[in-house]
């Protein structure tokens, strides 16, 4: 993986522990887990007519270097990039401890 191609700074977000107030349990807040340099390739966007509105689905792929922290990323985590939170659809290892591929998507309701 060429260092020059890693030109985007992303943050992996992980959900914190659930909060139990004695009456209800609410999901924990999203917290920064790790920040890394990554490469980005956008996918083709598409608009889908859902119910009475239009939802624009945008996605793409991030590639980042493998290390002990990035190896623990799962689809339950999120990617934060340019002020937006992206859902991880797929997580794949590249080669033998060379890199990680994250396929992400975001829904922008219109």
TABELCOR-V378225 format. One record per run of one state. SS is the DSSP state (H for helix, E for strand, - for the rest). FROM is the first residue (numbers start at 1). TO is the last residue. Records with the same first field share a line. If there is no record, write none. Layout:
SS: FROM-TO + FROM-TO
This chain:
-: 1-2 + 6-7 + 16-18 + 21-24 + 27-29 + 43-45 + 51-52 + 66-69 + 73-77 + 82-83 + 95-98 + 110-110
H: 3-5 + 70-72
E: 8-15 + 19-20 + 25-26 + 30-42 + 46-50 + 53-65 + 78-81 + 84-94 + 99-109
